[in-house]
């Protein structure tokens, strides 16, 4: 099954409409670790840079200002290149 990571740049107005500033915050220092998304996650990077490689071999680099959506069922490896600080929202 092919899973797709979506990366978008949104206007401040659209971010406000989504309520991003009220979402919890997660932080992580530079590191590499495997991750599995059981739920859909949408996150907005406030700081940092990350390279994400899916089990299927897709690779995406995300950074400050990116709104990223990870689909449920995604298996990947996070390589945190610069310390990350992000808002996130989980959806069943």
Secondary structure, DSSP 8 states (H G I E B T S, - for coil): -----EEE---HHHHHHHTGGGSEEEEE-SEEEEEE-SSEEEEEEEEEEEEEEETTS-EEEEETT-EEEE-TT-EEEEEEEEEEEEEEEEE-
